[in-house]
Amino acid sequence: MMTKAYLQISMNIPAENRETAAAIYRQYLQPFLNTIKGAQSKELLVRAEGLQVLHGFETTEDAQAYLMSDLFNKDVVTALKPCLQNNPDIRIYSVV
């Protein structure tokens, strides 16, 4: 199946917290791929300001639904909160 939507989450994370954030990414990678409807991929990207996670989905609706899921809100967000300098930038893109 082709990826039709991307969820991009950019986070400003100080260098000293990046390994912790990367471990959280690894912890929730398989649960994301195995349990979230329409999930197709998830990649961790490193940038000067911090980290970015790029999620691939079948539809933009699947991406929106993930943002409302318990896995995202109760697990991922709660675990990452101590690592963040400020609120992440969250965007959803459609593939045309």
Summary of the structure (lengths in Angstrom):
residues: 96
radius of gyration: 12.7
end to end distance: 14.8
largest distance: 38.1
contacts: 275
relative contact order: 0.31
helix: 46%
strand: 32%
